[in-house]
Amino acid sequence: MQVAHPDDGTAAAVRRGFAYASRGIAWLDNAATTQRPECVIAAMDDFLRHHNANVRRGVHRLAAEATAAYEGARAEVARFVGAGAAEEIVFTPGATAAIHLAVEGLVRPSLRPGDEVWVTLAEHHSNFLPWARAARETGAAFRVLPLRPDGRADLDAFRALATPGRARWLAATWVSNATGAANDPAALAEAAHGVGARLLLDASQGIAHAPLRVAGAGCDFAVFSAHKMYGPTGTGVLWGRRECLGAMQPVILGGEMVDRVEADGRAAWTDIPWRFEAGTPNAAGAVGLAAAIRWIGALPPGAGDHVRALAAAARRALAAIPGVTLRSAPDAASIVSFTLDGVHPHDVAQALDERGVAVRAGWLCAEPLLRTVVGGPVVRASFAPCNTAAEVAALADGVRAAKEAFAP
């Protein structure tokens, strides 16, 4: 597919909503965290100034307003991901916490020696380590699914290697945070269900760039973080099928997740999803996430094409620099990872920062993937609709400067 050149008119329209743009920083670290548009900050500010209270607790006016805002955000998230009901949405402190909730609340208690849990080689540590520990401590087998040459999960290998009736779970990323290679959620689900396993999809890197309809795709669980989709930090989502949530036990116990507590310690949990949200929830974060969803929905029609064009332009510019090796998928929508011969990625990132270009460098919390496929850490630039073609040029200029300063 031919990719058009970046349209900086799109970027200019989007960029006006970001205060950081006034600092002259080329923010190319969107895969780590996105900047927040002013409408998200304003929504959270309004909540904290005018409607702040513990949700689902008080009978006074502010408590009712806070609860309405919080549950309204839940409904907005449910619509955004195509959930069957708002009650399928559990708010968490982030995608990492959401994965732990699923693993500790449902997966670990059901695993037996000889069972198999599968993760792909492309997983972020957050979707790798909890499964490895659960398998190790229950006697289940921890299996790592290899990748195809294009960086996507090798589902043919999974069908050949997974043991029907013993394979219990497949944990897989939608989009790799290191290479940008994108799996098909429906194909992942079909492969998992074909051997009797369930699928947990890490949607953190894809959710800001493409629509996800969780139930239609066949997922059993899906997780994502608000801060990677223009929302606040400290806020995440676990979506689960009703039967999965119904079988899951709460991991954190405390206020407002019970119907009754006896003096002898016995308790009865309240309904789904509130039984999984013990304590005072981050209501302002949920409000910010809902505002981010509305902001994404209002993006110009060409925003996605603009991001893909930026990534393609960055690949062309970097590939033209002698000594640069591209490490990301050739069709990655927003991520461009690379190495520079003889120069440590941290030195490249430092040289770029001195020129006002912010990127990520290192293992990217995906060490099994990078150690196996690349053999070391990388530099990663990642794009959003507010980025410009001039920032791609600044990236390439900075890499050339790093080469002159550090290359042997």
C-alpha positions as CSV (number, residue, x, y, z in Angstrom):
1,M,0.0,0.0,0.0
2,Q,1.4,3.4,-1.0
3,V,1.6,5.9,1.9
4,A,1.0,9.6,1.3
5,H,3.4,12.2,2.5
6,P,2.6,13.7,5.9
7,D,0.0,16.4,6.0
8,D,1.2,19.1,8.4
9,G,-2.2,20.8,8.1
10,T,-3.7,17.9,10.1
11,A,-0.9,18.3,12.6
12,A,-1.5,22.0,13.0
13,A,-5.2,21.5,13.6
14,V,-4.5,18.9,16.3
15,R,-1.5,20.6,17.8
16,R,-3.4,23.7,18.9
17,G,-4.9,21.6,21.7
18,F,-1.5,20.7,23.3
19,A,0.2,23.1,25.7
20,Y,3.5,21.2,25.5
21,A,3.9,22.3,21.8
22,S,4.8,25.8,23.0
23,R,8.0,24.5,24.4
24,G,9.5,23.6,21.0
25,I,9.9,19.9,21.9
26,A,9.4,17.3,19.2
27,W,7.6,14.7,21.3
28,L,8.3,11.4,19.5
29,D,7.9,9.2,22.6
30,N,4.1,8.6,22.2
31,A,4.4,4.9,22.6
32,A,5.7,5.4,26.1
33,T,3.1,8.0,27.0
34,T,1.1,10.5,25.0
35,Q,0.8,14.2,25.9
36,R,-2.6,15.3,27.2
37,P,-4.8,17.7,25.1
38,E,-6.2,20.6,27.0
39,C,-9.8,19.2,26.9
40,V,-8.6,16.2,29.0
41,I,-6.9,18.4,31.5
42,A,-10.0,20.7,31.6
43,A,-12.4,17.8,32.2
44,M,-10.3,16.5,35.1
45,D,-9.9,20.0,36.5
46,D,-13.7,20.6,36.4
47,F,-14.3,17.3,38.2
48,L,-11.8,18.0,40.9
49,R,-12.9,21.6,41.4
50,H,-16.7,21.1,41.3
51,H,-17.7,17.5,41.7
52,N,-15.1,15.8,43.8
53,A,-16.3,13.1,46.2
54,N,-15.9,9.4,46.9
55,V,-18.0,7.6,44.4
56,R,-20.7,5.1,45.4
57,R,-20.5,6.1,49.0
58,G,-22.3,9.2,50.1
59,V,-25.9,10.3,49.8
60,H,-25.1,14.0,49.4
61,R,-25.1,16.0,46.1
62,L,-21.4,15.8,45.4
63,A,-21.3,12.1,45.9
64,A,-24.1,11.7,43.4
65,E,-22.4,13.9,40.9
66,A,-19.1,12.1,41.3
67,T,-20.7,8.7,40.9
68,A,-22.6,9.9,37.8
69,A,-19.4,11.1,36.2
70,Y,-17.5,7.9,37.1
71,E,-20.2,5.6,35.8
72,G,-20.7,7.8,32.8
73,A,-17.0,7.3,32.0
74,R,-17.5,3.6,32.3
75,A,-20.3,3.6,29.8
76,E,-18.2,5.8,27.4
77,V,-15.4,3.3,27.6
78,A,-17.8,0.4,27.0
79,R,-19.1,2.1,23.8
80,F,-15.6,2.8,22.7
81,V,-14.5,-0.8,22.7
82,G,-17.8,-2.4,21.7
83,A,-18.5,-4.0,25.1
84,G,-21.9,-5.7,25.5
85,A,-22.5,-3.8,28.7
86,A,-20.8,-1.1,30.9
87,E,-20.5,-3.7,33.7
88,E,-17.9,-5.5,31.6
89,I,-15.5,-2.6,32.1
90,V,-13.3,-2.6,35.3
91,F,-11.3,0.5,36.1
92,T,-7.7,-0.2,37.3
93,P,-4.6,1.8,37.9
94,G,-3.2,0.8,34.5
95,A,-2.8,-2.0,32.0
96,T,-0.2,-3.7,34.2
97,A,-2.6,-3.8,37.1
98,A,-5.4,-5.0,34.8
99,I,-3.2,-8.0,33.7
100,H,-2.4,-8.8,37.3
101,L,-6.1,-8.7,38.2
102,A,-6.9,-11.2,35.5
103,V,-3.9,-13.5,36.2
104,E,-4.2,-13.4,40.0
105,G,-8.0,-13.4,40.1
106,L,-8.8,-16.1,37.5
107,V,-5.8,-17.7,35.8
108,R,-3.7,-18.7,38.8
109,P,-6.5,-20.3,40.9
110,S,-7.5,-22.4,37.9
111,L,-4.0,-23.6,36.8
112,R,-2.9,-27.2,37.5
113,P,0.4,-29.0,36.8
114,G,0.6,-29.9,33.2
115,D,-1.6,-27.0,32.0
116,E,0.0,-24.6,29.5
117,V,0.0,-20.8,29.4
118,W,1.3,-19.2,26.3
119,V,2.7,-15.7,25.7
120,T,4.1,-14.4,22.5
121,L,7.8,-13.4,22.3
122,A,6.7,-9.8,21.5
123,E,5.1,-9.1,24.9
124,H,5.9,-6.2,27.1
125,H,7.3,-7.3,30.5
126,S,3.9,-6.5,32.0
127,N,2.2,-9.2,29.9
128,F,5.1,-11.6,30.2
129,L,6.3,-11.8,33.8
130,P,2.9,-12.3,35.6
131,W,2.2,-15.3,33.4
132,A,5.6,-16.8,34.0
133,R,5.3,-16.5,37.7
134,A,1.8,-17.9,37.8
135,A,3.0,-20.9,35.7
136,R,6.1,-21.4,37.8
137,E,4.2,-21.3,41.1
138,T,1.4,-23.7,40.0
139,G,3.4,-26.2,38.1
140,A,1.9,-25.2,34.8
141,A,4.1,-25.0,31.7
142,F,5.1,-21.5,30.5
143,R,5.4,-21.5,26.7
144,V,6.7,-18.6,24.6
145,L,5.2,-18.4,21.1
146,P,7.7,-17.5,18.4
147,L,7.1,-14.8,15.8
148,R,6.9,-14.9,12.1
149,P,9.6,-13.1,10.0
150,D,7.2,-10.1,9.9
151,G,7.2,-9.8,13.7
152,R,3.6,-11.1,14.1
153,A,2.7,-14.1,16.3
154,D,3.2,-17.4,14.5
155,L,-0.3,-18.9,15.0
156,D,0.5,-21.9,12.8
157,A,3.2,-22.8,15.3
158,F,0.8,-22.2,18.1
159,R,-1.7,-24.6,16.6
160,A,1.0,-27.2,16.1
161,L,2.6,-26.9,19.5
162,A,-0.2,-26.1,21.9
163,T,-1.8,-29.1,23.5
164,P,-5.6,-29.2,23.1
165,G,-7.3,-29.4,26.4
166,R,-4.1,-28.4,28.3
167,A,-3.5,-25.0,26.7
168,R,-5.5,-22.7,29.0
169,W,-4.5,-19.1,28.0
170,L,-2.8,-17.2,25.2
171,A,-1.6,-13.7,26.2
172,A,-0.8,-11.6,23.2
173,T,-0.2,-8.0,22.3
174,W,-2.3,-6.3,19.6
175,V,0.6,-4.1,18.5
176,S,4.2,-4.6,19.6
177,N,5.6,-1.6,21.6
178,A,9.1,-2.4,20.2
179,T,8.5,-3.2,16.5
180,G,5.0,-1.9,15.8
181,A,4.1,-5.3,14.3
182,A,0.3,-5.7,14.6
183,N,-1.5,-8.9,15.2
184,D,-5.1,-9.5,14.2
185,P,-7.1,-9.9,17.4
186,A,-9.8,-12.1,15.8
187,A,-7.1,-14.4,14.4
188,L,-5.5,-14.6,17.9
189,A,-8.8,-15.5,19.5
190,E,-9.7,-18.1,16.8
191,A,-6.3,-19.8,17.4
192,A,-6.7,-19.8,21.2
193,H,-10.3,-21.0,21.1
194,G,-9.3,-23.7,18.6
195,V,-7.3,-25.5,21.2
196,G,-9.6,-24.8,24.1
197,A,-7.7,-21.8,25.4
198,R,-8.8,-18.2,26.2
199,L,-7.2,-15.0,25.0
200,L,-6.0,-12.0,26.9
201,L,-5.2,-9.2,24.5
202,D,-2.9,-6.3,25.5
203,A,-4.4,-3.5,23.4
204,S,-2.2,-0.7,25.0
205,Q,-0.3,0.2,21.8
206,G,-3.1,-0.1,19.3
207,I,-6.0,1.5,21.1
208,A,-5.1,5.1,20.2
209,H,-4.7,4.3,16.5
210,A,-7.4,1.9,15.5
211,P,-10.9,0.9,16.7
212,L,-11.2,-2.3,18.8
213,R,-14.4,-4.2,19.1
214,V,-13.6,-6.6,21.9
215,A,-16.5,-8.9,21.8
216,G,-16.7,-9.1,18.1
217,A,-13.0,-9.9,17.9
218,G,-13.5,-12.9,20.2
219,C,-11.3,-11.7,23.1
220,D,-11.9,-13.0,26.6
221,F,-10.0,-10.2,28.3
222,A,-8.5,-7.0,26.9
223,V,-6.5,-4.4,28.7
224,F,-5.2,-0.9,28.0
225,S,-4.0,2.3,29.7
226,A,-5.4,5.7,29.5
227,H,-2.0,7.5,29.3
228,K,-1.2,5.9,25.9
229,M,-4.4,7.3,24.4
230,Y,-4.1,10.9,25.5
231,G,-5.7,10.3,28.9
232,P,-4.2,10.5,32.4
233,T,-1.6,8.3,34.0
234,G,-2.7,6.0,36.8
235,T,-5.9,4.9,34.9
236,G,-6.4,1.7,33.0
237,V,-9.1,-0.7,31.9
238,L,-9.8,-4.5,32.1
239,W,-12.6,-5.6,29.8
240,G,-13.8,-9.1,30.3
241,R,-16.4,-11.4,29.1
242,R,-19.2,-11.7,31.6
243,E,-18.4,-15.4,32.3
244,C,-14.7,-14.6,32.9
245,L,-15.5,-11.8,35.2
246,G,-18.1,-13.9,37.0
247,A,-15.5,-16.6,37.7
248,M,-12.8,-14.1,38.7
249,Q,-12.0,-13.5,42.4
250,P,-11.2,-10.0,43.7
251,V,-7.5,-9.5,44.3
252,I,-7.7,-6.4,46.5
253,L,-10.3,-6.4,49.3
254,G,-11.6,-3.3,51.1
255,G,-14.3,-0.6,50.9
256,E,-17.3,-0.7,48.6
257,M,-16.6,-4.1,47.1
258,V,-18.8,-6.0,49.5
259,D,-22.5,-6.5,50.2
260,R,-21.9,-7.8,53.7
261,V,-19.0,-8.4,56.1
262,E,-19.4,-10.6,59.2
263,A,-17.5,-10.2,62.4
264,D,-15.9,-13.6,61.8
265,G,-14.4,-12.4,58.6
266,R,-16.8,-13.9,56.2
267,A,-17.9,-11.6,53.4
268,A,-20.2,-11.5,50.3
269,W,-18.9,-9.6,47.3
270,T,-21.0,-7.0,45.6
271,D,-21.8,-7.1,41.9
272,I,-19.5,-7.0,38.9
273,P,-17.5,-4.8,38.2
274,W,-17.5,-3.0,41.5
275,R,-16.2,-6.0,43.4
276,F,-12.9,-5.5,41.6
277,E,-12.6,-1.8,42.4
278,A,-11.9,-1.8,46.2
279,G,-11.0,1.5,47.9
280,T,-11.4,5.0,46.6
281,P,-11.2,4.8,42.8
282,N,-9.5,7.3,40.6
283,A,-12.7,9.0,39.5
284,A,-10.8,12.0,38.0
285,G,-8.7,9.6,35.9
286,A,-11.9,7.9,34.6
287,V,-13.3,11.3,33.7
288,G,-10.1,12.1,31.9
289,L,-10.2,8.9,30.0
290,A,-13.7,9.6,28.8
291,A,-12.6,13.0,27.7
292,A,-9.7,11.4,25.8
293,I,-12.1,9.1,24.1
294,R,-14.2,12.0,22.9
295,W,-11.1,13.8,21.7
296,I,-10.0,10.7,19.7
297,G,-13.5,10.6,18.2
298,A,-13.3,14.2,17.1
299,L,-9.9,13.9,15.3
300,P,-9.8,15.0,11.7
301,P,-10.6,12.2,9.2
302,G,-7.0,12.1,7.9
303,A,-5.3,11.8,11.3
304,G,-4.6,8.1,11.1
305,D,-3.2,8.5,7.5
306,H,-1.0,11.3,8.8
307,V,0.5,9.2,11.5
308,R,1.2,6.3,9.1
309,A,2.8,8.8,6.6
310,L,5.0,10.2,9.4
311,A,6.2,6.7,10.3
312,A,6.9,5.9,6.6
313,A,8.8,9.2,6.2
314,A,10.9,8.4,9.2
315,R,11.7,5.0,7.9
316,R,12.9,6.5,4.6
317,A,14.9,9.2,6.2
318,L,16.6,6.9,8.7
319,A,17.3,4.2,6.2
320,A,19.2,6.7,4.1
321,I,21.7,7.3,6.9
322,P,24.7,4.9,6.6
323,G,25.0,2.7,9.7
324,V,21.3,2.9,10.6
325,T,19.4,-0.4,10.7
326,L,15.7,-0.4,11.0
327,R,14.3,-2.8,13.6
328,S,10.6,-2.2,13.4
329,A,8.0,-3.7,11.1
330,P,8.1,-2.2,7.6
331,D,4.4,-1.4,7.8
332,A,4.2,-0.3,11.4
333,A,1.6,2.4,11.8
334,S,3.3,4.6,14.3
335,I,6.5,3.1,15.6
336,V,10.0,3.2,14.1
337,S,12.8,1.4,16.0
338,F,16.4,1.4,14.9
339,T,20.0,1.0,15.8
340,L,23.1,3.0,14.8
341,D,26.3,1.0,14.3
342,G,28.8,1.6,17.0
343,V,26.7,4.0,19.0
344,H,24.7,3.0,22.1
345,P,21.0,3.8,21.8
346,H,21.2,6.0,25.0
347,D,23.9,8.1,23.3
348,V,21.6,8.5,20.3
349,A,18.7,9.5,22.5
350,Q,20.9,12.0,24.3
351,A,22.1,13.6,21.1
352,L,18.4,13.9,20.0
353,D,17.4,15.4,23.3
354,E,20.0,18.1,22.9
355,R,18.2,19.0,19.7
356,G,14.8,19.0,21.3
357,V,13.7,15.6,20.0
358,A,12.3,13.2,22.6
359,V,12.6,9.5,21.9
360,R,12.8,6.2,23.9
361,A,16.0,4.2,24.0
362,G,16.9,0.9,25.7
363,W,15.2,-2.5,26.0
364,L,11.6,-0.9,25.9
365,C,10.4,-3.3,28.6
366,A,10.5,-6.0,25.8
367,E,13.9,-7.6,26.6
368,P,13.0,-11.1,25.5
369,L,12.0,-9.9,22.1
370,L,14.9,-7.5,21.5
371,R,17.5,-9.9,22.9
372,T,16.3,-12.6,20.6
373,V,15.5,-10.7,17.4
374,V,17.9,-7.7,17.6
375,G,20.5,-8.8,20.1
376,G,20.5,-5.5,22.0
377,P,18.6,-2.3,22.8
378,V,17.2,0.1,20.3
379,V,16.1,3.6,19.7
380,R,12.3,4.1,19.2
381,A,10.5,7.1,17.7
382,S,6.7,6.9,17.8
383,F,4.2,9.3,16.3
384,A,0.9,10.9,17.0
385,P,-1.4,13.2,14.9
386,C,0.2,16.3,16.5
387,N,3.6,15.5,15.0
388,T,4.9,17.1,11.9
389,A,7.2,16.3,8.9
390,A,9.6,18.9,10.3
391,E,10.0,16.7,13.4
392,V,10.8,13.7,11.2
393,A,13.6,15.8,9.6
394,A,14.8,16.8,13.1
395,L,14.9,13.2,14.1
396,A,17.1,12.3,11.1
397,D,19.3,15.3,11.6
398,G,19.8,14.3,15.3
399,V,20.8,10.8,14.3
400,R,23.3,12.1,11.9
401,A,24.7,14.3,14.6
402,A,24.9,11.3,17.0
403,K,26.8,9.4,14.3
404,E,29.4,12.2,13.9
405,A,29.8,12.6,17.7
406,F,29.9,9.0,18.8
407,A,30.6,6.6,15.9
408,P,34.1,5.1,15.9
